[in-house]
Amino acid sequence: MELPKPKSRKLESRGSKTRGLSWPRFTLASSADRKSFRILLLGIIALYLLGFGSEPISTIDDQVMLTSAMSFVKTGKLLVPDRFAMKVTGRQMFGRTALSGEAYSKYPPGYPLVLAAFLPLSKLAGMALGSLAADAILCLPSILALIATIILLWRMCIRLGFSAAAANVTAAGLAIGSFAWPYAGINFSEPLQTLCVTAAAYSLIAAFQEEKHWKFYLLAGGVALGYGVLTKASLGLFMPILAAGALWGWIRTSRLSISKAFLKATLFALPSLAAAGYLLLVNALIFGNAQDFGYKGESFNVSALGGLRELASGWG
């Protein structure tokens, strides 16, 4: 099934050459449509900013992310204090012990690295306005990631042929009608994870529709998903699904040869493969087990079809 091409819209974005890659510009929506979306987006941002709690950094997850980011700036390692790393909630621990005896965060480096970039600004805000302002700055990555996701979702709707009104409703639905809103005022990595997956999916749609810019979109989408893997290792499961779907689409609808379609799919998949390889290597060298991702205390005690069985019985 071929992706729809919106009527009366320029599907081929303008762009400028940069070292062999063409930088595309989104021109599929009219100026009036873009203006209405900007007004909606400003309203969403205002709601997010007003939704800050009095203690944005308050949970063990928050503290683990923050202290590992601070440790990375000082030592180059994602270390966390024992009081956080060895904290047990249920059967879950928030850290893991390296072969050296040091306590590391169990979370991959993706989000702590983002937090590390905001630490200088947070320090300045804390000195000028107090600790609450410093904590609020550390929640900005979540807000920025959600805003970027909303923009990409709106553009995705336009690319798929929906009206601007439908795109606005979809964007608003995600922003304030889903579980995205509560994440705007806390220091969790889920908004960044959502952005990475959304950017990967958007890039594949754009690459199909804009052959002129396919290299840019596949590289951008591949890098986004690769960074998502560095933020949450299980996001690597999206890579074969998206790459296989794109491969099939290029062969069936774009009439590409198998070799050319495979080359495009490989270009998209390489960053995720590199990220997964990096995590496995770190696990092996630092923790002595390539498959140790720090979730030993958590398990699913159901059979492969147990969830479906429970769901079916719940309907009865």
N, C-alpha and C positions, 0 to 999 in steps of 0.2 A: 504494500500500500504506500503510495507516494505521499509525501508531506504536502499539505495544502499550500497554495500560493495565494496570498491575500489579493483580492481584486483591487485595482486602481492604486496599488502601492508599489513603490520601487523596491524590488526585492534585492537588487544588487547594491549594497552599501558603498558609498564613496570611501576612499582611503588614500593614504600616502605611503610611499615605499620607505621602509626602514630596514636596511641591511637584508634585503631579499624578502622580508615579510611585509605584507600590506596591512596597515592599521585601519580596520573598518570603522565606519561611523554609522550609528543606527538612524536610518531615515525612513522607517516603515510607518511611523505614526505622524499625523499632522501636528502642526504647532499647537492647535487648539486641544488636541488629545493629550499632548505632552504637558500642556499647561494645567489641564484638569487633574492629571496624575500628580504633578508637582504639589498642587494644593492638598490633595489627599495625603501625599507623603509627609508634608509639613504637619498636618494634623496628627498623623501616626507618631511622628517624632516627638511632638509635644506630649502626647499621651505617655509615651515611653519615659520621657524625662520626668514627668509628674509622678510616675509610678515607682520611683526609687524608694526603697525602704529606709528605715532609720539605721539599719545595720546591714549594708550590702554584703560585707564579708563576715559571715557568721558561722558557716558550716565547716565540717572537717574537709570536705572536698575543696571549698574555697581556700582554706588555709594551706592545704597540700599544694594546690596550683600556685598560690602566691609565694610560699616559702621556697618551692623548687625553682621558680623564676628568679627570685632574689639570689638563691645559691648559684644559679647558672651565671648571673652577672658577676658574682664575686669569684667563683671557683671554676666555672666551665662545666660543672656537674649538676645534675638535677637532684640534689640531696634535700632531704626533709628532716626535721627534728623527730626524734624517736616518739615523742608524745603524740605526734600526728601519724607517723608511719605505722606504728604498732597499735594504733587505736582500732578496736574491733567493734563493729556494729553488726549484730547478727552473726554471720559467719564471714563477714567481709573485712579485710584489712586494707588500709589505704597506702601502704608502702611495701617494699620488698628489700630483702637484705642481699647485698652483693657479695661476691667471693671475698672481697676485701674487708667485709664486716660493716661497711657503710650502709646507711639507710637511704634508699632512693624512693622517689615517687613511683607508684605503679603505672602512672599514666604516661603515654608517649610524649615526646618533646614538643609536639606541634603547638599546643595552646600555651604552655609556659614560655615558649620563645616569643609568642605574640605579647604576652603579659610583660616580658622583659623590656620590650620596646616602649611600653607605657610607664614603666617605673620612674624614669626621670620626671615626667610630667606629673605623675602622682605625688612625687616627693615635693615638687614645687607647690602643688595645690595644698598639700598638707601643711607646709610651712606658712602659706598665706591665709588659708581658710579653715584649717583644722583637719582632724582625722576623717571626718565624714566626707569631706571633699576629696581627700586622697583615695578613699574607698570607692567613691563614685567614679573617679577617673579610671579605676581598674575595671569598672563595669562597662566602660565605653566600647571595648572590643565586641562585647555581646550585642550592644545596640547597633554598632556599625555593621556587624555581620548580618543582623536581621534586616537592616535597611537595604543592604546590597542584595540580599535574597529576595526581598519584596520587589526591587527593581527588576531583577532577572526574571522573576515569575511574571511580572507585568509584560515584559518584552517577549517572553515565551508565548504568552497568550496571543499577543499581536502577531507573532510569527506563525502561529498555528491557525490564524484566520479569524480569531474572535474579534468582536467589536471592542472599541475602547471602553464602553460602559461595562461589558462583561469582564474585561481585563481589570478594571478598577474594583469591581465587586470581588473578583478572585484575590487580588492583592490585599484588599481590606479584610477578606475572610481569613487569610493566613495571618495578617498582622494582629488583629484584635479578636478574631473568632476561633482561635486555635490555642494550643499550648505554647505558641511562640511568645505571646505577650509576657507571661510570668518570667521568662528567661531574660527579659530586657534589663532587669535590675539586679541581676546576680552574676557571679563570677564563674560561670560554668562554660564548658567547651561546646555544648550542644548547638548553639547558634552558628559557630564556626563550622562544625560538622555539616550542618544543613546547607550552609553557603557552598561548601566544597562540592557536595553532591549535586546541588542545583546548578552550579556553574558547569559541572561536567556534562549534565544532561542538556543544558542550554547550548553548550558549545557544539555538541553533535548535531542538534537541530540546525544551528546556524551554518555549520560546515556543509550540511546537505543542501541548504538553500543558497549559499553563496560560494560557489565553486572557486571564485577568484581569491577568496580569503581562507580556504580550507586549512592551510598550514597554520595560520595564526590561531584559528579556533581550536584545532585539534591539540596544538601545543598548550594553549591556555587551559583548555578543559582537562587535558591530561595532567598538567602541573597542579591544577586545583584539586583533582581527585587524589593525586599523589600526596599533596599536603594533608588532605583529609585522612589518608592512611596514617600519616605521622601524628595525627590528632586522635584518631581512634582506629586501631588496627583492623577491627572488623569491617570497616568501610571498604577494605580491599575486596570484599565479596561483590561490590558493585562493579568492579572493573571488568571481569569476564562477562557479566550480564550486559553491560553497556557496549563493550567492544564486540561481542558476538552479535548483538542486535544491529549495530552499525555495519558490521561486515556483511550480514545478510541483506541489509538495505542497499548497500553500495552495489552488491552483485545483482540483486533483483530489480531495483528501480533506477539506479544510475548507470546500469549496463557497463560497469567497470569489469575488467578482467579480474580473475581471482587473485592474481599476484599483486595488482595495484590496490585492490580492496584490502588485502591482507597487510600491505605496507601502511595504509592509512590507519587501520585498526591497531597495528603495532606501535605506530607513532603515538597514538592516544594512550596505549597501555603502558608504555615504557616507564613514565614517572611513577606509576603505582607499583610496578615491579621493582623499581629501584628503591622506593620507600620501604616496601615489604622486606627486601633483602637487607636493607640497613637495620631495620628493627630486629630481624633474626640474628644478624651479626652481633649487634649490641647485646642481645640476650645471651648469646653464646659466650662472648668475651667477658662480660661484666657479671653475669649471673650464673654462668656455667651450664645453661640449658637454652637452646635456641627457641624452644617452644614455651618457655616460662614468660608469660605476659603479666604475671602478678595477680592472677585471678584464681589461685589454687583453692581458696576457701569458698568459692561460689560454684554451684553446679545446678543442672536441670535434672531433677529426679523423675522424669517422665519418659515414656518410650517415644519413638519417632512420631507415632500417630496419637500419642496421649492427649495432646492439645486439642486435636480435632474431635476426639472422643468426648472430652470434657465439654467442648463447645456444643456438640450435638446433644449431650445429656442435659445441658443447661436450657435448651429450647423446650424440653419435654414438660 
